[in-house]
Amino acid sequence: MARLARVLVTNDDGINAPGLEVLERVAEALADEVIVVAPEVNQSGAGHSLTLRHPLRVRSMAERRFAVDGTPTDCVTLAIHHILKGQKVDLVLSGVNRGSNLADDVTYSGTVAAAMEATLLGLRAIALSQVCEDRRPTRWATAEHWGRRVVERCLDLGPEDGWAGDVLLNVNFPDRAAASVRGVRVTRQGQRAPGEALVERIDPRGEPYVWIGGLRGEEHHAAGTDLAAVAEGFVSVTPVHLDLTHHASLERLRDDLED
C-alpha cells in the first residue's frame, strides 16, 4: 500500500473523545498529513443531519485540528469545502465510535453519516466502531490494532474489487482483546427487532418528561450478518450503498402505479 498524502478524521462522539485519538494514530501510520475536524460536543444519534437554521462556527484547537459546533455531516462538509478548500483528500475515516454501529444502527449513526457525506462528495470513506458494554472499559487497543490492519487492506481495493465509488465501508470491532479477535468477515447488514426502552419520569418542577433509552430489541444473528460476525468474535466489514432504492420492487411498482 502506497502512503497517503492526506486523511481527514472525524467522528460523532466529539473532539475530545478517546476513540478519535485512536483513529488519529491509525491515520498517522498511513498518511503524511492528518486533519481532524470533529463536533464540539457529542452528536451520537444525529444521523445524516445537516445544520441549516443557524450559522456554524469552527474553532481551531491546534495545528490541523478543528472543532465544529454542528453535526458530523457538517464537519465533513466544512472540512472539504472550507477548511481544506481546494486541497485533495485521499481518505475520510470516521470514529472510532464508542459502541457498535450494527444492523439498523446505520440509520441513526452520526459516525456512519460522516462517512456517507464523504462518499457523496466523491471521497473514499470508512466508518469504524468499537463494540463495548457500558459497565466495562472500552477495548480501544482492539480498535487500534485491527483498525490499521483493516484500513490498510481496504486501501488496496478498487471498484473491480467491490469498493465502488458510491459505497462506504462500515467496520465494527468485537468486544474482545485484540489477540482474541478471530479475523475479518465481510458481512451484510443485520436486523434487530424494535425495542421500547422509553423512560418516563417527573422532573424537579413536577413536569413529566420522556427519555429515549436503548431502542434495540432482540437481535437476530442470521448467518452472514454484521451482528453474527461480531458476536462470533470477528471484525465486521459491511459495504453500505448510497442508493436506497429497493430495486426488487421497482418494476412491480411501475406496473401497478404508472399510467
Number of C-alpha atoms within 10 A of each C-alpha: 9 9 11 18 14 20 23 26 30 32 36 33 25 25 23 14 18 17 25 25 18 19 26 23 14 23 26 16 15 21 17 12 15 24 22 26 30 36 25 22 17 19 20 18 18 19 22 21 17 15 12 8 6 7 8 15 12 19 13 12 12 9 8 14 15 21 22 23 19 25 31 36 29 22 30 30 18 19 23 19 12 12 17 14 10 9 10 12 19 15 22 26 28 30 32 32 30 23 18 23 26 25 18 15 18 19 15 16 23 30 33 34 27 33 33 31 24 24 22 16 15 12 21 23 29 29 28 31 27 28 24 19 13 9 6 8 9 19 20 25 15 21 32 21 15 20 26 19 13 17 19 18 11 16 17 11 12 11 10 7 9 10 19 14 17 19 24 26 25 27 30 30 31 27 26 20 14 18 11 12 18 15 14 19 19 17 21 21 21 20 20 17 11 12 12 11 13 12 11 11 12 10 10 7 6 8 8 10 10 11 10 10 11 11 12 15 13 10 14 14 17 14 12 15 22 29 27 21 26 26 14 13 19 23 28 31 26 24 20 19 16 14 9 7 9 7 9 8 9 10 10 10 10 10 9 8 8 6 5
